[in-house]
């Protein structure tokens, strides 16, 4: 067995054991780490591997969250059945945005900005149309039974998040091993050269955004079931888009473990600033302080460490 | 129901708002035209300038209009050094990198503002805030009219500066042909920093003109950033005339959208215009190249 595989197994075993010994508060923190790593991975597959930087990935997250919640609350679906429907909706939205944007030849910054605008359109729509109940948001009736995708013990959400995270890492791993992944990297490094090599650039980019949209939508449903409430700003706000992008960039965009490493790092920063803020009374508001640190990290990472934190451990240049 | 007089008033109000959008968009389009970077921190820097105007009034008692020269100069210096010390240094590489760096800057600025200034909405009470001018059936606030005129004057002055002065000519030379400009002895890096500084100075001016009738919160920047990008994309990236025309179109769209579709849904017009322009005519109305 290779060293990496052994390391992964040890990490996985530790992640499985963790909630058995940790207090509930830390189980929830761990759940968020794994969950953010999961939605970060969905960003990473499009933004990292294929280089299609999105500023509005939350559009898929919110689509998933609203689809499953509406099916459940308004039409009485079982949430477990609504979950794949939410993923399908995310895939469709990903496909439509990809076809429209890539047909128009948008790349780089333009693609990033148009995804931001799509997310904004969805946010405004969710705020205005009747079937999302507008700005009031949607409540899912609490009925904590596993059949309802609700659990009394937070440990089950932790394990579910762990499962999602592991599956997403496996998907990313499969992508890197496949010809599909190789084509994505070629597109990221030089789109024109990739086209000259005979790669159907448009089709590959549409495929990757569809996959990414489905994954991210799965995260949306998970989030809605965990908190039993969504509103337009939670579901389509720019903060989550930035969070997905940040964890991937900080950990290492285009790497299998980048989003997980980024998610752990940002959570540690968040907890440390929380601890600092509890000592320094002048800092009454913790959230902005950790975001300031995140922003500075993003600038420094882009400027000095394009491979992210994972690049510190590996001496292989990503950029040709 | 809506009659023609309300629509007329809406269009006039939209025009007035558009006048200030023009100033914000001219700064953004100048930065894009010369440096070929998308300045995602534009909205956040505007918010910062608005706070500067607010604190000048609150702490020193300077009227927002009287603060114009000071804030413009301060914003220029801030932008110049922001480019020199941060953006320019890290600007090696691809344009997504710059986009990410300016995104990082906007996160830092927005949240630092929240940390230091708090989340409350701040406004300036000027004695002339309640003054109205009657045009036809529309009552227009006097400060909005003053700001509108001042904004257009500043844009005209900037246009003249770009056309006539040596620095303006050098900026245009760099925008057109970077290598050629370097060959004839223009300090290109310095021109980059100056252009970024001028772009931010436009925001300083816009902040002074906005504050008498508007409010500021740490999230104000986010509200403006998509508006500014829409104007610039609509007019054509890098085009001055485009920014001016786009500013008015967006101002009117916003006002009429609010009237016809209501407060919530009315905001959708700007995002939709942005998407449609990018999908159908990414060069915009006056842009030369994609």
Contacts between the chains, C-beta under 8 A, distances in Angstrom:
chain1	res1	chain2	res2	distance
A	51	B	96	7.7
A	53	B	96	4.8
A	53	B	99	7.2
A	53	B	100	7.4
A	55	B	103	7.4
A	100	B	279	5.7
A	101	B	278	7.7
A	101	B	279	7.2
A	103	B	279	7.9
A	104	B	278	6.6
A	104	B	279	4.5
A	104	B	280	7.4
A	104	B	282	6.6
A	105	B	282	7.5
A	105	B	290	7.6
A	106	B	278	6.1
A	106	B	279	7.8
A	106	B	282	7.0
A	108	B	94	7.1
A	108	B	95	5.2
A	108	B	96	5.2
A	108	B	99	7.6
A	109	B	38	4.5
A	109	B	95	5.3
A	109	B	96	6.3
A	109	B	98	8.0
A	109	B	99	4.7
A	110	B	278	6.2
A	110	B	282	6.7
A	112	B	96	7.0
A	112	B	99	5.9
A	113	B	38	7.2
A	113	B	229	6.0
A	113	B	233	7.8
A	113	B	274	7.6
A	113	B	278	7.4
A	114	B	274	7.5
A	114	B	275	6.0
A	114	B	278	5.0
A	114	B	279	7.6
A	116	B	226	7.0
A	117	B	226	6.7
A	117	B	230	8.0
A	117	B	271	4.7
A	117	B	274	4.6
A	117	B	275	5.0
A	117	B	278	7.7
A	118	B	271	7.9
A	118	B	275	6.6
A	120	B	226	6.2
A	120	B	271	4.4
A	121	B	268	6.1
A	121	B	271	4.7
A	121	B	272	6.5
A	121	B	275	7.0
A	124	B	264	6.7
A	124	B	265	6.5
A	124	B	267	5.3
A	124	B	268	4.5
A	124	B	271	6.9
A	125	B	265	7.9
A	125	B	268	7.1
A	127	B	264	4.9
A	127	B	265	7.8
A	128	B	262	7.6
A	128	B	264	4.6
A	128	B	265	4.1
A	128	B	268	7.7
A	134	B	264	7.2
A	135	B	264	7.3
A	238	B	222	6.9
A	242	B	103	7.4
A	242	B	107	6.7
A	245	B	100	7.9
A	245	B	103	7.9
A	249	B	100	6.8
A	283	B	115	7.5
A	285	B	114	6.9
A	285	B	115	6.3
A	287	B	111	7.8
A	288	B	111	3.8
A	288	B	112	7.2
A	288	B	114	4.1
A	288	B	115	4.4
A	289	B	111	7.4
A	289	B	115	5.9
A	291	B	107	5.8
A	291	B	108	8.0
A	291	B	110	7.8
A	291	B	111	4.1
A	292	B	107	7.5
A	292	B	108	5.3
A	292	B	111	4.7
A	292	B	112	5.4
A	292	B	115	6.7
A	294	B	107	6.4
A	295	B	104	4.7
A	295	B	105	7.0
A	295	B	106	7.7
A	295	B	107	3.4
A	295	B	108	3.6
A	295	B	111	6.8
A	296	B	104	7.1
A	296	B	108	5.9
A	297	B	104	7.8
A	298	B	100	6.4
A	298	B	101	7.7
A	298	B	103	6.9
A	298	B	104	3.6
A	298	B	107	6.9
A	299	B	86	7.1
A	299	B	90	6.9
A	299	B	101	5.3
A	299	B	104	3.9
A	299	B	105	6.5
A	299	B	108	7.5
A	302	B	90	6.6
A	302	B	97	5.2
A	302	B	100	4.7
A	302	B	101	5.3
A	302	B	104	6.9
A	303	B	89	7.2
A	303	B	90	3.6
A	303	B	97	8.0
A	303	B	101	6.7
A	306	B	93	7.7
A	306	B	97	7.8
A	319	B	93	8.0
